Amino acid sequence: DLIVGNSGSGQMTISSGGQALDAFETVIGNLAGSTGELTVTGSGSQLRALDRLTVGSGGSGTLLVANGGRLSNDVGIIRSNSSVRVQGSNSSWENRGVLNLFNNAALVIEDGGTVSSVGSDIIGSTGATAVVTVNDATWSNSSFLNVGSGGAGLLSIEAGGHVSNASATIGAFSGSTGSVTV
C-alpha cells in the first residue's frame, strides 16, 4: 500500500518525469484527523496504482495532477471533505473501474485536463453534496453517469468543457438531488 497521511500529515510529490508504481491500494488521508497531499506534476511524471485509489479515507486528502502528469488506478473514490484537481493540457487521470464521489467531495478538471473511467461515475452517493466542475477540459466514461445518487450531486460544465457517457440520470433515487449546469 501507498499511504500519504496515515494518522498525521503527509505530503508526496512526483515530478520531473518521476514514476511510481503501487501494486496495492493508494490512500491519501487515511485515518480520522489525518491529512494527505499528493502531487503528480510535469511531463512524464506518473503514478500507477494497480488497485483502488481513495482520496480521504477517514481523514482529508488533496490530489493534484498538473502540467502533463498522469495518474492511473483501478477504482477511484473521493470523500471525507477531499478533492482532486486535474489541470493542464496532457494531464490525465485514468480510472480502469468506477469513479465515486461522496461526503462533500470535489473534482475539478480544467485547462485541457482529462479524466476517464471504464465503469459508472456516481456523484453524491451518500447524504452529502459532491461537486464536479469541468472547465475547458474533458470527462469521459463508457458507462452511465448518476448525478445525485442517494445524496446531492452538482455537475458544472464550463468554457467548452466536454462530458460524455453512455447514459445519464439526474437525481437517480428517491430523496436524491442532482443538478447539471452547462
C-alpha positions in Angstrom: 0.0 0.0 0.0 0.9 3.6 -0.5 -0.5 5.8 2.2 0.1 9.6 2.2 -1.1 10.9 5.6 -1.8 7.9 7.7 -2.6 9.2 11.2 -0.8 12.6 10.9 0.1 14.9 8.0 1.8 13.6 4.8 3.0 15.0 1.5 4.3 13.4 -1.6 5.3 14.9 -4.9 6.1 13.0 -8.1 7.8 15.4 -10.6 10.4 15.9 -13.4 9.5 12.7 -15.1 9.5 10.6 -11.9 7.4 7.4 -11.9 5.9 5.4 -9.0 4.1 2.1 -9.1 1.9 0.9 -6.2 0.8 -2.8 -6.5 -1.9 -2.4 -3.9 -4.3 0.3 -2.6 -3.3 4.0 -2.6 -4.8 6.2 0.2 -4.4 9.9 0.7 -5.6 11.0 4.1 -6.2 7.6 5.7 -7.3 7.8 9.4 -9.6 10.3 11.2 -7.7 13.6 11.8 -5.1 12.9 9.1 -4.3 15.0 6.1 -2.6 13.9 2.9 -1.4 15.8 -0.2 -0.2 14.1 -3.3 1.0 16.0 -6.4 1.9 14.5 -9.8 3.3 17.2 -12.0 5.4 17.5 -15.1 5.6 15.7 -18.4 6.4 12.0 -18.0 5.6 12.1 -14.2 3.3 9.2 -13.3 1.7 7.3 -10.5 0.3 3.9 -11.5 -1.9 2.3 -8.8 -2.8 -1.2 -9.7 -5.7 -1.3 -7.1 -8.0 1.3 -5.6 -7.2 5.0 -5.1 -9.0 6.6 -2.2 -8.7 10.3 -1.5 -10.0 10.9 2.0 -10.5 7.5 3.6 -11.1 8.7 7.2 -9.1 11.9 7.0 -8.9 14.5 4.3 -6.9 14.3 1.1 -5.9 16.6 -1.7 -4.7 15.3 -5.1 -3.3 17.4 -7.9 -2.3 16.2 -11.3 -0.8 19.0 -13.4 1.5 20.1 -16.2 1.3 16.8 -18.1 1.3 14.5 -15.1 -0.5 11.2 -15.3 -2.4 9.1 -12.8 -4.0 5.7 -13.3 -5.7 3.3 -10.9 -8.5 0.7 -10.7 -11.4 2.2 -8.7 -11.3 5.9 -7.8 -13.0 7.2 -4.6 -13.1 10.8 -3.4 -14.8 11.5 0.0 -14.4 13.0 3.5 -14.1 16.7 2.5 -11.4 15.8 0.0 -10.6 17.0 -3.5 -8.9 16.1 -6.8 -7.8 18.6 -9.4 -6.6 17.6 -12.9 -5.1 20.7 -14.5 -3.5 21.4 -17.8 -3.0 20.0 -21.2 -1.9 16.4 -21.3 -2.7 16.0 -17.6 -4.8 12.9 -17.1 -6.5 10.6 -14.5 -7.5 7.2 -15.8 -9.8 5.0 -13.7 -9.9 1.4 -15.0 -13.1 0.9 -13.0 -15.7 3.2 -11.4 -15.2 6.7 -10.1 -17.3 7.5 -6.9 -17.6 10.9 -5.2 -19.4 11.5 -1.9 -19.3 13.1 1.5 -18.6 16.7 0.3 -16.1 15.6 -2.3 -14.9 17.8 -5.2 -13.4 17.0 -8.6 -12.1 19.9 -10.8 -11.0 19.2 -14.3 -9.6 22.3 -16.1 -7.4 23.8 -18.7 -7.3 20.8 -21.0 -7.0 18.1 -18.4 -8.8 14.8 -18.9 -10.5 12.2 -16.6 -11.8 8.9 -17.8 -13.3 5.8 -16.3 -14.4 2.5 -17.7 -17.2 1.9 -15.2 -20.1 4.2 -14.0 -19.5 7.5 -12.4 -21.6 8.4 -9.3 -21.8 11.9 -7.9 -23.2 12.5 -4.4 -23.6 8.8 -3.5 -24.3 9.3 0.2 -26.1 12.0 2.2 -23.8 14.9 1.4 -23.1 17.1 -1.7 -20.4 16.2 -4.2 -19.4 18.7 -6.9 -17.7 18.2 -10.3 -16.5 21.1 -12.4 -15.4 20.5 -16.0 -13.8 23.8 -17.3 -12.2 23.7 -20.7 -11.5 20.0 -20.1 -12.8 16.5 -20.7 -14.5 13.9 -18.5 -15.5 10.7 -20.3 -16.7 7.3 -19.3 -18.0 4.3 -21.1 -20.9 3.6 -18.8 -23.7 5.5 -17.1 -23.4 8.7 -15.0 -25.5 9.4 -12.0 -25.7 13.0 -10.7 -27.2 12.7 -7.3 -27.4 9.0 -6.3 -28.6 8.8 -2.7 -27.2 12.3 -2.0 -26.8 15.6 -3.7 -24.7 15.9 -6.8 -23.7 19.0 -8.8 -22.1 18.9 -12.2 -20.9 22.1 -13.9 -19.7 22.1 -17.5 -18.0 25.4 -18.4 -15.9 27.2 -21.0 -16.1 24.5 -23.7 -15.8 21.6 -21.2 -16.9 18.2 -22.5 -18.6 15.3 -20.6 -19.5 12.0 -22.4 -21.1 8.8 -21.1 -23.3 6.0 -22.4 -26.4 7.3 -20.4 -27.1 9.7 -17.5 -29.6 10.1 -14.7 -30.0 13.3 -12.7 -31.5 12.5 -9.3 -31.2 8.7 -9.5 -33.1 7.6 -6.4 -35.9 8.9 -4.1 -34.5 11.6 -1.9 -31.6 12.3 -4.3 -31.0 15.7 -5.8 -29.0 16.3 -8.9 -28.1 19.4 -10.9 -26.3 19.9 -14.2 -25.3 23.3 -15.5 -23.9 23.8 -19.0 
